[in-house]
């Protein structure tokens, strides 16, 4: 594709708006978690709850981040075509890596502190919503509440009842070294060979790194003492059988800790280093992969993919099957709909591969030039199909772990995310393809809002937690208060400061005052509020890259 052709491209205001909405939906998603019934690892557990919020969270989670990575791949290819590889990598370093690095030393610690504060000082936390540490069998096992466990087991509570990640009461007892609780569970028939949805066994829990144990303990109100946990784990190890090559239990003996290499890999994968900023870390990997593959392809003379693969209904023929592969390695629990989340230093291979598919398609889609709006033009019937057919079927089948039911679950989840993503692309192209100052402002602000929202969301959730008010009033209140405070902070503290310039580029007047108006500054700030650049055809084309300041 020639530069002259690219120079005539129109700005994708629709993609800019869609990317902003995808980011802001993350605030709604996290705001909903405290209102989901049952135990969990969230810092706040509201006294009012409804299954509606579990459904809402699953429906958003099933498409939001894949769609974001698709858009990011689109804008990544846009920058490469307009600026070249060196400028692309410099831009991504500035817009992605630097904010991520700063956030790891500011936002993430703040989230941990707030979570610990609200879960440790209030009796209606995620663990204590019902009765202090006695919310259910899993939490009682984690806390070592033997009396409550005996009561629950006497009421025929399922000793194997797992959470949405497949974690059983015995696994939690093992994680926190609660030997007496583990022995009681085993005596009542707990499966010592059970595995969660990540394939981790009770024995694996005994070897969990201290960092993971402390983090989980902080979320559910357990003050972890390393010596006590280590002692309890050794006692539990004596209760577990050896397992032969066929996975069958043999005699009882003390298991060996995993090889040091495996332990390091487990720690790098599971310690929650990035928190909700994991997507920035993934984008770093994907941009590097993009650069390597594109450079290798050009050196080897690999032809571009045919246009039908990214601009026709035939796209589904390869997108859905290839997406099913990593999806098959991910969540299988109740209401565990959509991709897993990987927040460690080492990305989980299945999760990284999953998002790489969407990122790669976005790059292909830019080159394919969908000027006619083929992808998503049937949104009027696709959206109802996704929300009222695919989503319910996928949600129900997500509990299936093997056989035909598992295949249906994986197929439907892959179909849901692609069809809904394309449908939303069609909706935004139809209604938000024209410049809008309001949407432009919201787009710029959305990066800041998402980066820093989590500590404030948790604080507001804790504020309303004990109100005897419907959760359908509390939930929008949490969203509105959080978003309002963050928008105010963006306007007063971020927008016209170096923080805002780091996230969204420096506006023309600020660049002129600093005496550093160069080509990079002009392309970063052209058309800030949706208007077109006045620098001519070539400047107009370059101004499109301004849209990617958050899709990075």
N, C-alpha and C positions, 0 to 999 in steps of 0.2 A: 504494500500500500504506500503510495507516494505521500510526501509531506504536503503537497498541494491539496490532495484529497483530504488529509487530516485537517488542514487549515479551514476547511469548510464545514467541519463537524459542528453541530449545535451543542450547547451546554446541556448536560444531563441533570437538569434541576430535579427531575423525578427520582433519579438514583440518589441524589444528595438528600432529598427529603426522606426517602425510604431508609437510607442508612441511619438517619437521625432517629426515626421512629423505632427502628430495630434496637438502637442503643437505649432509648428511653423506656422501652418495654422491659428492659432489665430491671429498672427500678420497680415496676409493677410486679414483676416476677418475685423479686426478693421481698417485697412488701407483703406478698400473699402467704409466705411460708409460715409465719407465726400463727396464722388462722387455720392451718391444716390440722385436722384431728389426729390424735395418737402421738406417741413419742417420736422424738427425732433429735438430731444433733444441732438444731438451730438454737441460738442463744436465748431467744424469747419464745415463750409458749403462751398465747393469749388464752384468757379464760373463756372466750367465746370462739367457736369454731364451726366450720361447715365443710363438707366434702366438695362443695363447689370450688373452693380455693385450690384443692388438689387437682381438680380437673382443669381449672384455669391455668395453673402453673404448668401442667403437662402440655396443654395445648400451645402455650407460648414457647416453652422449652423445645418443643418438637420441631420448630422451624427458625427461631430467632437468630441464633448464632450461625447456623449454616447459611442463612440468607446474608448475614453480615459478611461472612468470608467470601461469598460469591461477589458481593459488591466490591470488597477490597481487592479481589483478583482483577476485577474490571478496571478499577482505577490504577492498579499497579501496572497493568499493560498500557494504560493510557499514558502514564508518566514515562514509561520506557520508550514508547513510540515518539514522544514529543521531546524528551530530554536526553535519552540514552541511559545506559546502565550505570555509569558512574554517578550521574546526578540522581538517579532513582535510589541507589543505595545510600547516598548522602542524605537524601530527603527522609527515607525510612529510618535511618539512624536517629535523625533529629526528632521526628514525629512519633516514633514508636519506642525505640530503645531507651532514649534519655528519659521520657516521662515514666516509663516502666521502672527504670532504676530509681528515680526519685520516689515513686510511689511505694516501692518496696521498703524504703526507710522512713516513710511518713504515713501513708494511708493504711498500709497493711498492719503495722504496729498499732495504729489508732483503732483499727477494727478489732484486733485481739484484746486491747485494753478495754474497749467499750463492751465487748462480748463478755469478758470476765467480770466486769463491774455489774452488769445487769443480771447475769446468771448466778453470781455469787452472793448478791445482796438482796434478792427479792424472792419470796417464797413461791411465786407463780411463774417460775422459769419453765424452760422446755422439759425439764425433768420433774419439776414439782407441781405441774398443772393440776394433778389430781390430789396427791397427798405426799408432799416432800419427796423422798427417794423411792416411794412405793407406787409409782405410776403404773407399772406393769411388770411382767416377769423379766423382760430383758433389762430394764433399768434397775430392778431389784437385784438381779444377778450382778450387774456392773457395780452396784454400791455395796454388795455383800449383805443385803438385808435378808437374813435367813428367815426371820419370823414371817415377813411378808411373802417370801417365796413359798413357805410351807402352806400358808393360807391359800395362795393362788393355786398351787399344785393340788391341794385338797378340794378345790373347786373345779378340778379337771381342766385347768388351763393347758393348752397345747404346749408341751415342753420344748417343741421344735419351732414354735411360731417365730418366723424371721421378720426382719424389717424389710423395707423396699430394696435393700442391697443384698438380701439373703443372709444377713448377720443374725445368728441364733443367740439365745441367752447364754449357752455354754461358751460361745466365742467371746462374748463380752466379759464373762467371768474370767476367761483365760487372759484376755488382754490386760485386765487390771489386777491379775494375780489373786483373785478371790477364790482360794482353794476350797473352803467349806461350801461355798455356793456351787462350785463346779462339781464337787463330790455329790451334793444333793441332786443336782440335775442328772448326773450320770446314773445315780441310783434309781431315778424316775424315768429312765429310758432315753435320755438325750443321746443323739447320734454323735459319737466321738469322731466319726469320719466325714461329717458333713462339710460342705464347702459353700462359701458365699458366691455371689455372681462374678466375682473377680478370680474365682478359683482358689481362694485362700481358705485353709483349713484351721481347725482349732490349734493344731501344732504350730501353724504359721503365726497365729496370734501370740503365742508364747515367745516368739522371736521378734516381735514388733519393735522398731527403734524407740528409744525413749522420747524423741521429739514427737512422734506420732501419738504415743500414749498420752503425753502431757496435753497435746492439742485437743484430742478427743475428750480427755478428762475435763479440760477447761470449758468445753462446750456443754457438757452435761452436769457440771457442778461437782466434779470429783477432784479433790486435792491429791494429786499423785505423789506418793512417796516411793522413790526408786528402789530403796532397799526392801521395803515391804512388798512391792510388786515383784521384785526378783525372787524373794523367798517364796511367795505364793505360787509363782510360775513353776519353780522347781517342784513343789508339792503336787501341782496339777500334772506336771510331766510324768510323775510316777503313776498317775491314774490312767494314762493313755496307753493304748496298745501299740506295738510295732505294726507296721504295714508292709506286706511283701510286695513283690513286683506286680502282682495282680490286683493290688489295692485292697487286699483282704487283711483283716486284723489277725495277728498271731498272738504272741505273748506280750506281757506288759514290761516296759523298760523305759529308762530315761532317754528321751530323744536327744539327738545331737543338734546343736544350733546349725543353721544353714552355713554353707561356705561363705567366707568373708566377702567374696565377689558378689554373691547373690544378695547378701545383706546390704552391701553398698548400693546395689542397683535398686533394691526395695526401698531404701531410705531416700535415694535421689528421686524415685518415682512418687512416693507417698507423702513425704514431708510437705505440708502445705505452704510452700515458700511464696507463691504468687497470689494466692487467694483469688479474688474476682478479676485480677489483672492477668490471669493466665492467657487470655486471648492475645495480649500484646506479645507475650513470649512465643506463642504459636505463630504469630505473624512474622516474627524475626526468623524462625525456622523456614517458613513458607517463602519468604522473600529471598532468602539465601538459596533455597531449592529452586525457585524460579530463575534466579540468575545462573545457576549451574546448568540446569536443563536447557535453558534458552541458548546459552553460549555453546553448549555441546551440540545442540540441534543445528545451530547455524554453521558450526565447524564441520559437521558431518553432512551438511546439505539435506537435512530432513525436511520434507515438504510440509506445509501447514496442513492441519486437519481439514477435511472437506466441510463446507459451510453447513450442510444438513445436520452435522453433529451438534451444532449449537444454535441453529436458527431453523427449527422445524419440529413438528410433533414427533419426528423420528428420534429426537434427542432422548426421549424416554426409553428407547430400546436399549441404550447402553448406559444411561445415567442411573436408572433404577437398579439393574443387576450389579453394576460395579459398586454402588453405594451399599448394597446388601452385604457385601463381603465384610467391611469393617463393622457394620451394624450388628452382624451376627455375633461378634465378639463382645458386644456391649450389653447393657443392663437387661435383666430378665425379671425383675421383681414387680410387685404390685404397684401400679401407677408409675412405673419406671419407664416412661415413654420418651424416646429420643436418645440423643448421644450421651455418653458419659462425660464427666468433667475431669480434666487432668491438671492438677495445680502444683505438681512437683517440678523440680529442676529438669528431670528427664521426662519428656512427654510420653504418655502411653502410646505405643505404636498404633493401635487400632483407632484411637481418638485423633491422632495426628493425620493418619491416612484418610480418615473420614472427612476432616475439614480440608485436606489437600485437594480432594475431589471438587469441592465447591469453589475453592480458590482457583483451581486450574480451569474450571468451566468459565468462571468470570473473566479470566484472561482471554480465553478463546472467544467468548461472546463479544468482547470489545472488537477484536479483529474481524469478526464475522459481519459486523455492521447490520444490526437489525433495524434498518431505517423504517421498515413497514410496521414494526411493532408486532411481529409474529408471536413471540413468546409472551403469553399472558393475555392475548386478545380475547380469549374465551373465559375471562375471569368471572363473568356473571353466573355461570353454572359450575365453574370449577371450585369456587370458594364454598358454596353449599355442599358440594360433593366431599370436599376435604373435611369440613367441620362436622357434618351430620352423618357421614357414612364412614370415611376412612379413619377419622380420629376415634370414634367409638369402637370400631372393630379393632383398631390397633391397641387401644387402651385395654380392652378386655383380653386380647390375645397376648399382651405383654407379660402375662403371668405364666404363659406356656414356656417350658424349658427345653422341649425336644419334640421331634416328630413333625407332623403336618402343622400342628398349632404353632410351633416355633417358626416354621417357614412362613406361615401367614403373617405372623407378627412382624418379622423382619421385612417382608415384602410390603406390607401396608405402611410401615413407618417410613421406608424409603420413598414410597409413592407419595405419601402425605407431604413430606418436606419439599420434594421437587415441585409437585403440582401447586402447593400453596405458595411457594416462593415465586413461581412464574406468574401465578394469578395476582399476587400483590404487585409484581412488576407491572402488570397490565393496568391495575387500578391506578397506581401512581403515575404511570405514563398518561393515562386518560385524564386525570384530574389535577395533577401537580407538575405538569411539564413546563409551565410558564414561570418566569421569575416571580418571586414573592419575598419581600423584605422580612416579613414575619418568619417565614420558613427558613430563610437564610440565617436569621439571627438564632433561631432555635437549633439549626444545624450546627452552627459554630459552638453554641453553648452546650450541646448534648455531650460532647467529648468530656468537658469538665464535669458535667453532672454525673456521668456514669463513673468516671474515675473515683470521685470522692463520696459517692452517695451512701455506701454501705454503713459506715459508722453512724451516720445520721438516721438512716432507716431503722437501725437497731434501737437507737435512743428513742425515736418516736414510737416504735412498737412497744418499748418498755413503758413509755408514758401512758399509753392507752390500754395497756394489758389488762388491768383490773377493772376497767369500766364495765358496768352492767348495761352494755349497749350492744346492739346487733353488730356482728362482724361486717355486715354489708354497709354499715355506716363507718366503722373504724377503718376498714381497708382503704376506701377512697380518701379518708382523712389523712392516713399515713402517706399516701401518694402525693396529695396536694401540699401538705405541710413540708414534706421533704423536698419536693420539686420547687416550691415557692422559695424556701430558704436558699436552696442551691442556685436558683436563677438570680436571686438578689446578690448572692456572693459573687456570681460570675460578673454581673454588671458593675459592682462596686470594687471588687478586689482582683478580678482576673482579666476582664476584657481588654482594658487599655494598659495592661502591665506586661512585663516580660514573661509572666506565666502564660497569658493569653497569646503572646507572640510565639512562644514555644509550641503551643498546642495547635494554633490556627494560622500562623504566619503573621508577619508585621504589616499593618495597614499602611497605605501610601504616605499619609501625613506623618506617621511615626518614622517611617524609613527616611523621608526627606529631612526631618529634624535631626536624625542621627547622622546625616550626610552619607548614607550607605545605600542609595537607591541604585541597585544593580539589576541585572536581568532576572536573577533569582527572586529578588523582592517583588518585582513587577508581576512575575508569573504567580507568585504566592498570593498576591492581594487583589489581582484584577477581578472586577465584578463582585466585590465583597458582599453586597446586598442583593445579588441576583442580576444586576445590570451587566451589559457587555463591556468589554474593554474598549478603550479608545485608541489602542495602539495599532490598529490596522488588522488585516486578515491574519497575519502570522501571530500577532499579539493576542488576537481573539482566540485563536486555537489554543495557544499556550495557557490562556486564562482558565481553560477547562480544568486544568490540573489542580486549580485552587479547590475544586470540589472534593478532593481526596484527603483533605487535611485530617479528617477523622476516620475515613475509611482506610486508615493505615494501622 
